[in-house]
Amino acid sequence: MKRIGIIVGSLRGNSFNQMIANTIPELVDSAKYEYISIGNLPLYNADLDRGEGLDPVRHYREAIQKTDGILIVSPEYNSGIPGVLKNALDWASTPTKTAVLIHKPAGVIGATPGVKGTILSQQQIRQTLDATQSYVLPSQKMYISQVMEKIDSETRKLTDETTRKYLQRYVQSFIQWIDQVQRLSE
Ligand SMILES: Cc1cc2nc3c(=O)[nH]c(=O)nc-3n(C[C@H](O)[C@H](O)[C@H](O)COP(=O)(O)O)c2cc1C
């Protein structure tokens, strides 16, 4: 069974993106999932980035290391990547030669109450993952617009049937992508 790490780019208690992330395991139960938190990471500072480094950073990097791939589920802030997520990706991008994101399969998902589905944020996330030499699932995109109408605030899950099917297909494709990447590196 593939181990998939899920990183949510919002720290908000009632985050819609967290609700989308919470729905993934029930849509595709052929993988194991681990939610990797980013809220306790310090702001990136190269002075703190020495040796094994700080505990939260070490735990975070180890958590990514143990996965076969990571799914990023993130909002868009001011037409771009939320600062907390960029900070977390920067911490996973060093040390330069052994960083945990190098050759790591990655998928990108985003939800917004707005109508443009986090397109701009996802472009920047992909740009960052390209710089970290991660292998992002090509061509398929998972934009979720008007998310407030698609979730149940009681169960805190995605309930819109069409979106659930798209998300299921996206995650299934991501698992196939991990297989392809693993075969390439054999
Ligand atoms: C500082 C800030 C900037 C935002 N900019 C955008 C934006 O550019 N595009 C967008 O679709 N939504 C934008 N939003 C609205 C977010 O999509 C909305 O707050 C969303 O619920 C955040 O995701 P979350 O529910 O997972 O926390 C912004 C929200 C904040 C707080």
The ligand as an ORCA input file, in Angstrom:
! r2SCAN-3c Opt
* xyz 0 1
  C      -5.369     37.106      2.914
  C      -6.366     36.410      2.034
  C      -6.272     36.490      0.674
  C      -7.162     35.792     -0.159
  N      -7.003     35.813     -1.513
  C      -7.737     34.971     -2.281
  C      -7.467     34.830     -3.674
  O      -6.570     35.449     -4.226
  N      -8.194     33.954     -4.392
  C      -9.212     33.202     -3.812
  O      -9.842     32.409     -4.511
  N      -9.516     33.345     -2.499
  C      -8.807     34.212     -1.724
  N      -9.065     34.335     -0.382
  C     -10.234     33.646      0.168
  C      -9.893     32.232      0.549
  O     -10.043     31.400     -0.569
  C     -10.826     31.767      1.671
  O     -10.596     32.521      2.839
  C     -10.686     30.293      1.944
  O     -11.732     29.884      2.784
  C      -9.348     29.965      2.555
  O      -9.132     28.573      2.581
  P      -9.469     27.692      3.865
  O     -10.964     27.685      4.023
  O      -8.927     26.333      3.532
  O      -8.788     28.306      5.062
  C      -8.186     35.026      0.443
  C      -8.303     34.974      1.849
  C      -7.401     35.643      2.627
  C      -7.495     35.522      4.139
*
